[in-house]
Amino acid sequence: MITHRTLDVRGLRMHVAEAGTGPLVLLLHGWPESWYSWRHQLPALAAAGYHAVAPDQRGYGDTDVPDRVEDYTIEHLTDDVVALMDALGEERAVVAGHDWGALVGWELAKMQPDRVEALAALSIPDRFADPADPADPAATPIAELRAALGESFYIVHFQQPGVADAAFAAALRADPERLVRRLLYTGSGDGPGWSTVVPEGGTIVDSLLDDPDTLPGWADEQDVKTYAAQMERSGFTGGLNWYRNFDRNWELSASWRHNLIQAPVLFLIGGRDGFLTAPPTLELMAGRSPSVPHLRETVVLPGGGHWIQQERPEQVNTALIRFLQSR
């Protein structure tokens, strides 16, 4: 049974969903999701003997949405996870993260290795968000992305204050459930995959596919309604502000970003996820990622897209529990 409560996490009101008792497993969602993306993992982990906790991270769902861009740095995001452990009375936890949640997990494992028992990363390898050229001390991640992929690349586009925010707000006002259907379908293995480019003269919402004739088999109308209600409550600006700290995070991480990850690591990714062919992903899966000396297993889920814990819940649950029990 999944229960809900709101915790004071160093002054941030954080909503969490949880199930079970036992060793703590924290489940960190990505963009633009919420605790609900882990709805299939919470009961499975509880049945396997774990205390599974999925928060709405800052800026999402029923957790507080701070106003300032600089309130969403990687230091804030990792501190939230540590403060959540403290609020739950735990010194250490297994951290499982998807998408941006994986990035938070990677960085936390480097910054505070004593707090991370093990790390399961879904869809995103270590340091994917830090492409700055190490040969050029003046390079920044956004400058590198702009030079390589142009102003219309979605992460560069997100840097413009208020622009993507307004596009998503308009889509929410017009038909929030339609927006959710387009997000779920576009990013899934059932669709042709994300377009990472904002069309000329259009908005980020225009880069999504039109509504599918039917929802993918792994989603239903209740899922659509749940996500739509959460997005209407929180809006998109908080989540977009995570992206607006890329350069700030690069500066902040100078003292730890080359640390080795001491925790054992599991990596999972969908076979139709666009990140599968990214060089850092290929490096990690080949066992050559310099920061990940304790990679235990990589799992590619055939036909899965970016929402793998929702698209392939039984396979993800099996891999997660096998990894946890193998420790």
PyMOL commands that set and color helices and strands:
alter all, ss='L'
color gray80, all
select helices_A, chain A and resi 35-38+41-47+69-72+74-87+100-111+113-115+141-149+154-157+163-174+176-186+204-207+221-234+237-243+246-255+274-277+279-285+308-311+313-326
alter helices_A, ss='H'
color red, helices_A
select strands_A, chain A and resi 3-9+12-19+24-28+51-55+93-98+116-122+265-270+295-301
alter strands_A, ss='S'
color yellow, strands_A
deselect
rebuild
show_as cartoon
